[in-house]
Amino acid sequence: MTYHYVIDIGTTSIKLGVFTSQGQGPLVTYHRDNQSFSQVPGRHEQNPDFILEQIKVLIAKTKSSYPVNKIVFSSQMHSLMITDSTFTPLTRLLTWADQRAGDLALRWRHSQKGQNYQKLTGTPLHAMSPLAKLAYFRLHQAELLQTSNYIMGIKSYIIYSLTREYVCDQSLASTTGLYASETGHWAASILTDLGISESQLPTVKKLASSYPISSKVAQELGVKESLEIVLGGADGTLANFAYLEQTTSYPLLSFGTSGAVRLSQGNFVVDELGQYFTYILDDDGHYLRGAPLNNMGNVLARLHQEAYSQYSFSTMLDQLLAQTSQQPGPEIFLPYCHGERAPFWNARLKPGFYDIRPTTRPKDKHRAVIEGIFLQLRLVLTGLEREIKLKDKKLLVNGRIFTHPGMGQWLADISGWTIEVLDVGDASLLGANRLITGVKADVSSGPQYCPHPISAQAYDKKFHRFAELAQACHENSLSDII
């Protein structure tokens, strides 16, 4: 029997899942930790050759037990690197979290030109965007953009290293801020403004496009030269593609280190304010609409480390949930430890506590941290509901935090939405598997939680105060721009 592998290139780790040719799996999943470098404030970089080496290690580790005939890729969004004419890296890989273009992106975002860019590409202007990163290089290291150099994300680099084909799938292209997603081509006006040419960028192909592995790499890895390399897609788009039918009706929240709310739809629509993204979802004319959130599990992990390190994470939640039957306190936390993307797209935002009273206890502030994360999510959902006509206010959620009894109800009360917990496994792997086999992922629905009227009413009042503070914080941070 032969198998196919799905390899997911994440910012935290590189994963390999093994599936049968009939699409069953993953039978096993292996991973290797990724490395990030952020010694210089505002920078978040990785080593593309280290990532390539880890992928080769995973393949070598797996091939004896599971002979492979096809490999399909899932990849982090918004990464950027530059190579010379021989595809030798001239920069490290800049991840979505790199903030050096933050102020530049904010200025463009609030200009007519920037707003035109957003409408053309569906990608909000923010430091995460390769568009903003390239504009930063144009100002500070213009020599990197000379016409003999190539500009790409991590997956294009990996695919080239394995096949000698310089290509990019259309879902990842649509997340760069350089691609006119509705018409399907690199946006010439944007490239001209950046001083780069289309010849420096990979050729855009469908997600299901495949290429033979190079003979040299096949010999190095000990695999057959008939091995096919399938482009695959972006991790977020593949996660929704795995559950396309469910996420066409209701948005799906992926709650991890960071998070995102995403909804599948059949047409290219960009909101006038540029608060939500619209990316290409698949090869069949579907788009992904939604909003990423910077501050989720990473903020909770910090709370655990600083205040509850003597307990398990689950025990911390137990202690904070023990008070959820009470009316919420006045304390409000703006959770912007890592700036924020939707709906503000502002890397300058800072965290802070508000409405603290002399009687406020440490545990009250700790509860406010979780409430702040959920209130920020409600802020995003409120705007998304305004932009998209939904059947009803139901949110599908996926994430380890929702395996804890009580968290789904707490989110329902704070958001005012019905919460349905899904056990969707590793959705990006399952989406890539569906891409090449057509096998839909099994959906295991967990409990549903409806807002409790009394608690929901109390959180309505708290939400309005949160939204007021968040907007004021956002506007104050832009005093030198607008």
C-alpha positions as CSV (number, residue, x, y, z in Angstrom):
1,M,0.0,0.0,0.0
2,T,1.1,3.5,-0.7
3,Y,0.2,6.7,1.2
4,H,0.3,10.4,0.8
5,Y,1.6,12.9,3.3
6,V,0.2,16.3,4.2
7,I,3.0,18.6,5.5
8,D,1.9,21.7,7.3
9,I,4.5,24.5,7.6
10,G,3.5,26.4,10.7
11,T,5.2,29.2,12.6
12,T,5.4,27.0,15.7
13,S,6.0,23.6,14.2
14,I,6.2,21.6,11.0
15,K,3.8,18.7,10.9
16,L,3.5,15.6,8.7
17,G,0.3,13.6,8.6
18,V,0.0,10.3,6.9
19,F,-3.2,9.3,4.9
20,T,-4.2,6.3,2.9
21,S,-4.7,6.8,-0.8
22,Q,-8.5,6.5,-0.1
23,G,-8.2,9.5,2.3
24,Q,-8.3,7.8,5.6
25,G,-6.3,9.4,8.4
26,P,-4.3,10.9,9.6
27,L,-3.0,7.5,10.6
28,V,0.0,9.1,12.4
29,T,1.2,12.6,12.8
30,Y,4.8,13.6,13.4
31,H,6.1,17.1,14.1
32,R,9.3,19.1,14.4
33,D,9.6,22.3,16.3
34,N,10.2,25.4,14.3
35,Q,12.6,28.1,15.3
36,S,11.9,31.9,15.5
37,F,14.2,34.8,16.0
38,S,13.0,38.0,17.7
39,Q,16.0,39.4,19.4
40,V,15.5,42.7,17.6
41,P,12.3,44.4,18.9
42,G,9.5,44.2,16.3
43,R,11.1,41.5,14.3
44,H,9.9,37.9,14.0
45,E,12.0,35.8,11.6
46,Q,12.7,32.1,10.8
47,N,15.4,30.3,8.9
48,P,14.0,28.9,5.6
49,D,16.8,26.4,5.2
50,F,16.1,25.1,8.7
51,I,12.5,24.5,7.8
52,L,13.5,22.7,4.6
53,E,15.8,20.5,6.6
54,Q,13.0,19.6,9.1
55,I,10.7,18.7,6.2
56,K,13.4,16.3,4.8
57,V,13.9,14.8,8.3
58,L,10.1,14.2,8.6
59,I,9.9,12.5,5.2
60,A,13.0,10.4,5.9
61,K,11.5,9.3,9.3
62,T,8.2,8.3,7.8
63,K,8.9,6.8,4.3
64,S,10.0,3.3,5.5
65,S,6.8,2.6,7.4
66,Y,4.5,4.5,5.0
67,P,5.8,4.4,1.4
68,V,4.7,7.7,-0.2
69,N,3.5,8.6,-3.6
70,K,2.3,12.1,-3.1
71,I,3.0,15.0,-0.8
72,V,0.6,18.0,-0.4
73,F,1.5,21.2,1.5
74,S,-0.3,23.5,3.9
75,S,1.5,26.6,4.9
76,Q,1.5,29.7,7.2
77,M,0.1,32.8,5.6
78,H,1.9,36.2,5.0
79,S,5.5,35.0,5.1
80,L,8.1,36.7,3.0
81,M,11.7,36.1,2.0
82,I,14.0,37.3,-0.8
83,T,16.6,35.3,-2.7
84,D,19.1,36.0,-5.3
85,S,18.9,34.8,-8.9
86,T,20.1,31.3,-7.8
87,F,17.4,31.0,-5.1
88,T,19.9,31.5,-2.3
89,P,18.2,33.4,0.6
90,L,19.2,37.0,1.1
91,T,16.9,37.4,4.0
92,R,15.5,35.3,6.7
93,L,11.8,34.4,6.5
94,L,9.6,37.2,7.9
95,T,6.5,35.8,9.5
96,W,3.1,37.3,9.9
97,A,4.1,38.5,13.4
98,D,7.0,40.7,12.1
99,Q,6.1,44.3,13.1
100,R,8.8,46.4,11.5
101,A,6.4,47.7,8.8
102,G,3.7,48.6,11.4
103,D,3.7,52.4,11.2
104,L,4.1,52.4,7.4
105,A,1.1,50.0,7.1
106,L,-1.0,52.2,9.3
107,R,-0.2,55.3,7.2
108,W,-1.1,53.5,4.0
109,R,-4.2,52.0,5.6
110,H,-5.5,55.5,6.2
111,S,-4.7,56.8,2.7
112,Q,-6.8,56.6,-0.4
113,K,-4.1,54.5,-2.1
114,G,-4.1,52.0,0.7
115,Q,-7.8,51.7,0.7
116,N,-7.7,51.0,-3.0
117,Y,-5.2,48.3,-2.4
118,Q,-7.4,46.6,0.1
119,K,-10.4,46.7,-2.2
120,L,-8.4,45.2,-5.1
121,T,-6.7,42.4,-3.1
122,G,-9.0,41.6,-0.2
123,T,-6.0,41.8,2.2
124,P,-6.2,44.4,4.9
125,L,-3.2,46.6,5.2
126,H,-1.1,45.6,8.2
127,A,2.4,44.8,9.1
128,M,1.7,41.1,8.5
129,S,1.1,41.7,4.8
130,P,4.0,41.0,2.4
131,L,2.9,44.2,0.6
132,A,3.8,46.2,3.8
133,K,7.0,44.3,4.3
134,L,8.1,45.0,0.7
135,A,7.3,48.7,1.1
136,Y,9.5,48.7,4.2
137,F,12.4,47.1,2.3
138,R,11.9,49.7,-0.5
139,L,12.5,52.4,2.0
140,H,15.2,50.8,4.1
141,Q,17.0,48.1,2.0
142,A,16.1,48.9,-1.6
143,E,18.9,46.8,-3.0
144,L,17.1,43.7,-1.9
145,L,14.4,44.4,-4.5
146,Q,16.6,44.6,-7.5
147,T,15.1,42.9,-10.6
148,S,17.5,39.9,-10.5
149,N,16.2,38.8,-7.0
150,Y,13.1,36.7,-6.3
151,I,10.4,37.4,-3.8
152,M,8.3,34.6,-2.2
153,G,6.8,33.0,0.8
154,I,8.1,29.9,2.6
155,K,6.0,27.4,0.6
156,S,7.3,28.6,-2.8
157,Y,10.8,28.3,-1.5
158,I,10.1,24.7,-0.3
159,I,8.4,23.7,-3.5
160,Y,11.2,25.1,-5.6
161,S,13.8,23.3,-3.4
162,L,11.9,20.0,-4.0
163,T,10.9,20.4,-7.7
164,R,12.8,23.3,-9.2
165,E,9.4,24.9,-10.1
166,Y,8.9,28.5,-9.0
167,V,5.1,28.5,-8.2
168,C,2.6,29.6,-5.6
169,D,-1.0,28.4,-5.1
170,Q,-3.7,31.0,-5.6
171,S,-5.0,30.8,-2.0
172,L,-1.6,31.9,-0.6
173,A,-1.2,34.5,-3.4
174,S,-4.4,36.0,-2.3
175,T,-3.1,36.7,1.2
176,T,0.0,38.7,0.1
177,G,-1.7,42.0,-0.6
178,L,-0.2,41.8,-4.1
179,Y,-2.8,39.7,-5.9
180,A,-6.0,40.8,-7.5
181,S,-8.0,37.9,-6.2
182,E,-11.3,38.4,-8.1
183,T,-9.6,38.6,-11.5
184,G,-6.7,36.2,-10.7
185,H,-3.5,38.0,-11.4
186,W,-0.7,39.9,-9.7
187,A,-1.8,43.5,-9.3
188,A,0.3,45.5,-11.7
189,S,-0.4,48.8,-10.2
190,I,0.8,47.6,-6.7
191,L,3.9,46.0,-8.2
192,T,4.7,49.3,-10.0
193,D,4.3,51.3,-6.8
194,L,6.7,48.9,-5.0
195,G,9.2,49.0,-7.8
196,I,9.1,45.2,-8.4
197,S,8.1,43.2,-11.4
198,E,5.9,40.1,-11.9
199,S,9.0,38.1,-13.1
200,Q,10.3,38.3,-9.5
201,L,7.2,36.6,-8.2
202,P,6.2,32.9,-8.5
203,T,3.7,31.8,-11.1
204,V,0.3,31.4,-9.5
205,K,-1.4,28.0,-10.0
206,K,-4.4,26.1,-8.7
207,L,-4.2,24.4,-5.3
208,A,-4.4,21.0,-6.8
209,S,-1.5,21.5,-9.2
210,S,1.3,18.9,-8.9
211,Y,4.9,18.6,-10.0
212,P,7.4,15.7,-9.9
213,I,10.1,15.7,-7.3
214,S,13.5,16.5,-8.7
215,S,15.8,13.4,-9.3
216,K,18.4,14.8,-7.1
217,V,16.1,15.3,-4.1
218,A,14.5,11.9,-4.7
219,Q,17.9,10.3,-4.4
220,E,18.7,12.3,-1.3
221,L,15.5,11.3,0.4
222,G,15.4,7.7,-0.9
223,V,11.9,8.1,-2.4
224,K,10.7,7.3,-5.9
225,E,11.2,9.8,-8.7
226,S,7.5,9.4,-9.5
227,L,6.6,11.1,-6.2
228,E,4.2,14.0,-6.9
229,I,4.4,17.3,-5.0
230,V,1.0,19.0,-4.7
231,L,0.9,22.8,-4.0
232,G,-2.0,22.7,-1.5
233,G,-3.0,25.9,0.1
234,A,-2.8,28.3,3.0
235,D,-3.4,26.8,6.5
236,G,-6.4,28.9,7.3
237,T,-8.1,28.3,3.9
238,L,-7.5,24.6,4.1
239,A,-8.9,24.5,7.6
240,N,-12.2,25.9,6.4
241,F,-12.1,23.8,3.2
242,A,-12.1,20.7,5.4
243,Y,-15.6,21.7,6.7
244,L,-16.8,23.7,3.7
245,E,-20.5,22.8,4.1
246,Q,-20.6,23.7,7.7
247,T,-18.7,27.0,7.4
248,T,-20.8,28.2,4.5
249,S,-23.7,28.5,6.9
250,Y,-21.9,29.5,10.1
251,P,-18.6,31.1,10.9
252,L,-15.9,29.0,12.5
253,L,-13.7,30.2,15.3
254,S,-10.2,28.6,15.5
255,F,-8.9,29.3,19.0
256,G,-5.2,28.6,19.4
257,T,-2.1,30.7,20.2
258,S,-3.8,33.3,18.1
259,G,-7.1,32.8,16.4
260,A,-9.4,33.6,13.5
261,V,-13.1,33.7,12.7
262,R,-13.7,32.5,9.1
263,L,-16.8,32.0,6.9
264,S,-16.9,30.4,3.4
265,Q,-18.8,32.2,0.7
266,G,-19.3,32.1,-3.1
267,N,-18.3,35.6,-4.2
268,F,-15.6,38.1,-3.8
269,V,-16.8,40.9,-1.5
270,V,-14.6,43.4,0.4
271,D,-16.0,45.6,3.2
272,E,-15.6,49.3,2.7
273,L,-13.7,49.8,6.0
274,G,-11.2,47.0,5.2
275,Q,-11.8,45.4,8.6
276,Y,-12.1,41.8,7.3
277,F,-10.1,39.8,4.8
278,T,-11.4,38.0,1.7
279,Y,-9.1,35.3,0.4
280,I,-9.4,32.6,-2.3
281,L,-10.5,29.4,-0.6
282,D,-10.3,26.7,-3.3
283,D,-10.1,26.0,-7.0
284,D,-13.9,26.1,-7.4
285,G,-14.7,29.8,-6.9
286,H,-15.2,29.9,-3.1
287,Y,-13.7,32.7,-1.0
288,L,-12.9,32.9,2.7
289,R,-14.2,35.9,4.6
290,G,-13.1,36.6,8.1
291,A,-10.9,38.2,10.7
292,P,-7.7,37.2,12.5
293,L,-7.2,37.9,16.2
294,N,-3.7,38.2,17.7
295,N,-4.5,37.8,21.4
296,M,-6.0,34.5,22.4
297,G,-4.3,31.4,23.8
298,N,-1.0,33.3,24.0
299,V,-2.5,35.8,26.5
300,L,-4.0,33.0,28.6
301,A,-0.6,31.2,28.6
302,R,1.0,34.3,29.9
303,L,-1.7,34.6,32.6
304,H,-1.1,31.0,33.6
305,Q,2.7,31.4,33.7
306,E,2.6,34.6,35.8
307,A,-0.3,33.9,38.2
308,Y,-1.1,30.2,38.2
309,S,2.1,28.4,37.5
310,Q,1.7,26.1,40.5
311,Y,-1.6,24.8,39.0
312,S,-2.4,23.1,35.7
313,F,-4.0,25.3,33.0
314,S,-7.3,23.4,33.5
315,T,-7.2,24.1,37.2
316,M,-6.7,27.8,36.5
317,L,-9.9,27.8,34.4
318,D,-11.7,25.9,37.1
319,Q,-10.9,28.6,39.6
320,L,-11.9,31.5,37.3
321,L,-15.1,29.7,36.2
322,A,-16.1,29.2,39.8
323,Q,-17.3,32.8,39.8
324,T,-19.1,32.9,36.5
325,S,-22.6,32.5,38.1
326,Q,-22.0,36.0,39.6
327,Q,-22.7,39.2,37.8
328,P,-19.6,40.3,35.9
329,G,-17.5,42.9,37.7
330,P,-16.7,46.3,36.3
331,E,-13.0,45.5,35.5
332,I,-12.2,45.6,31.8
333,F,-9.0,44.3,30.1
334,L,-8.1,45.4,26.6
335,P,-6.1,42.3,25.6
336,Y,-3.7,43.9,23.1
337,C,-0.5,42.3,24.2
338,H,0.5,41.7,20.6
339,G,-1.2,44.7,19.0
340,E,-4.3,43.7,17.2
341,R,-5.5,42.8,13.7
342,A,-9.3,42.7,13.3
343,P,-11.0,45.1,13.3
344,F,-8.4,47.7,14.0
345,W,-5.3,46.4,12.2
346,N,-3.1,48.4,14.5
347,A,0.2,47.1,15.8
348,R,0.5,50.1,18.1
349,L,-2.4,49.0,20.4
350,K,-1.3,48.1,24.0
351,P,-2.9,46.0,26.7
352,G,-4.4,47.6,29.8
353,F,-6.8,47.3,32.7
354,Y,-9.7,49.8,33.1
355,D,-12.4,50.6,35.6
356,I,-10.3,49.1,38.5
357,R,-11.8,49.8,41.9
358,P,-10.2,49.8,45.4
359,T,-12.1,46.5,46.1
360,T,-10.7,44.8,42.9
361,R,-8.9,41.5,43.7
362,P,-6.2,39.8,41.6
363,K,-8.7,37.1,40.7
364,D,-11.1,39.8,39.4
365,K,-8.4,41.1,37.1
366,H,-7.6,37.5,36.0
367,R,-11.3,37.0,35.1
368,A,-11.2,40.2,33.2
369,V,-8.4,38.9,31.0
370,I,-10.5,36.0,29.7
371,E,-13.5,38.3,29.4
372,G,-11.4,40.7,27.4
373,I,-10.4,38.1,24.9
374,F,-14.0,37.1,24.4
375,L,-15.2,40.7,24.3
376,Q,-12.7,41.4,21.6
377,L,-14.1,38.4,19.7
378,R,-17.6,39.8,20.1
379,L,-16.3,43.1,18.6
380,V,-15.2,41.2,15.5
381,L,-18.5,39.2,15.4
382,T,-20.6,42.3,15.6
383,G,-18.9,43.8,12.6
384,L,-19.0,40.5,10.7
385,E,-22.7,40.1,11.4
386,R,-23.2,43.6,10.0
387,E,-21.3,42.8,6.8
388,I,-22.7,39.3,6.1
389,K,-26.3,38.1,6.3
390,L,-26.3,35.1,8.5
391,K,-29.1,32.6,9.1
392,D,-28.8,33.2,12.9
393,K,-26.2,34.0,15.5
394,K,-24.4,30.7,15.8
395,L,-20.7,30.3,16.1
396,L,-18.8,27.0,15.5
397,V,-15.8,26.8,17.7
398,N,-12.7,24.6,17.7
399,G,-9.8,24.7,20.2
400,R,-8.6,22.8,23.2
401,I,-9.9,25.5,25.5
402,F,-13.5,24.5,24.7
403,T,-12.9,20.9,25.9
404,H,-13.1,22.5,29.4
405,P,-16.7,22.4,30.8
406,G,-18.0,25.9,31.2
407,M,-15.9,27.8,28.6
408,G,-18.5,27.4,25.9
409,Q,-21.2,28.8,28.1
410,W,-19.0,31.7,29.2
411,L,-18.4,32.6,25.6
412,A,-22.1,32.3,24.8
413,D,-23.0,34.7,27.6
414,I,-20.3,37.2,26.7
415,S,-20.8,37.1,22.9
416,G,-24.6,36.8,22.8
417,W,-24.2,34.0,20.2
418,T,-25.1,30.3,20.4
419,I,-21.9,28.4,20.6
420,E,-21.5,24.9,19.0
421,V,-18.3,23.1,19.9
422,L,-16.8,21.0,17.1
423,D,-14.1,18.4,17.5
424,V,-12.5,19.0,14.1
425,G,-9.0,17.6,14.7
426,D,-6.2,19.1,12.8
427,A,-8.3,20.9,10.2
428,S,-5.5,22.1,7.9
429,L,-4.3,18.5,7.4
430,L,-7.8,17.3,6.8
431,G,-8.4,20.1,4.3
432,A,-5.3,19.3,2.3
433,N,-6.4,15.6,2.4
434,R,-9.8,16.6,1.0
435,L,-8.1,18.6,-1.7
436,I,-6.5,15.6,-3.3
437,T,-9.0,12.8,-2.4
438,G,-12.3,14.5,-2.1
439,V,-12.9,12.9,1.3
440,K,-14.8,15.2,3.6
441,A,-13.7,15.4,7.2
442,D,-15.9,13.8,9.8
443,V,-17.6,16.4,11.9
444,S,-18.2,15.5,15.5
445,S,-20.5,18.0,17.0
446,G,-20.2,18.6,20.7
447,P,-22.5,20.5,23.1
448,Q,-24.3,23.7,22.2
449,Y,-24.5,26.6,24.6
450,C,-27.2,29.4,24.4
451,P,-26.7,32.7,26.2
452,H,-28.3,32.9,29.6
453,P,-30.6,35.9,29.5
454,I,-29.5,37.5,32.8
455,S,-25.7,37.0,32.2
456,A,-26.0,38.0,28.6
457,Q,-27.8,41.2,29.5
458,A,-25.0,42.1,32.0
459,Y,-22.4,41.4,29.4
460,D,-24.2,43.6,26.9
461,K,-23.5,46.6,29.2
462,K,-19.9,45.5,29.7
463,F,-19.4,45.1,25.9
464,H,-20.5,48.6,25.2
465,R,-18.0,49.9,27.7
466,F,-15.3,47.6,26.2
467,A,-16.0,48.8,22.7
468,E,-15.9,52.4,23.8
469,L,-12.5,52.0,25.5
470,A,-11.1,49.9,22.6
471,Q,-12.1,52.6,20.0
472,A,-10.6,55.4,22.1
473,C,-7.4,53.4,22.5
474,H,-7.2,52.9,18.8
475,E,-7.9,56.5,17.9
476,N,-5.4,57.8,20.5
477,S,-2.6,55.6,19.0
478,L,-3.2,57.2,15.6
479,S,-2.9,60.8,16.7
480,D,0.1,61.4,14.5
481,I,-1.4,59.7,11.4
482,I,-5.0,60.8,11.2
